[in-house]
Amino acid sequence: MSTQLLLRFDSFDQEAFDSDAENRAHAGLTLLQMWREGSATRWALLSVNDGEKARAWLDQAKALGHGPAEAHFLETA
C-alpha cells in the first residue's frame, strides 16, 4: 500500500513552491503531478515516504501562512 498527499492551493505562488522543494524532499515528499484549475487554483499530488515527517511539513507550511487550503492523505486501495 502506498500513500499520497493531495493538496489544493487557492492562490498559488510557483516561485515559493519551487523554493520549498528541498524542505518537501527532507519530509519524504515527491511531487508526482500538478494540475491547474482556473486561473489561480493548483492541485498537487505528492508521494509520501514518511507520514510523520509529511504531517510535520504540512503543519509548518500552514503555520508560516503558505500552506495549502486543503490536504488529504490517500492510500491506494
ABEGO torsion letter per residue (X at the ends): XBBBBBBBBABBBAAAAAAAAAAAAAAGBBBABBBBBEAABBBBBBBBABAAAAAAAAAAAAAAGABBABBBBBBBX
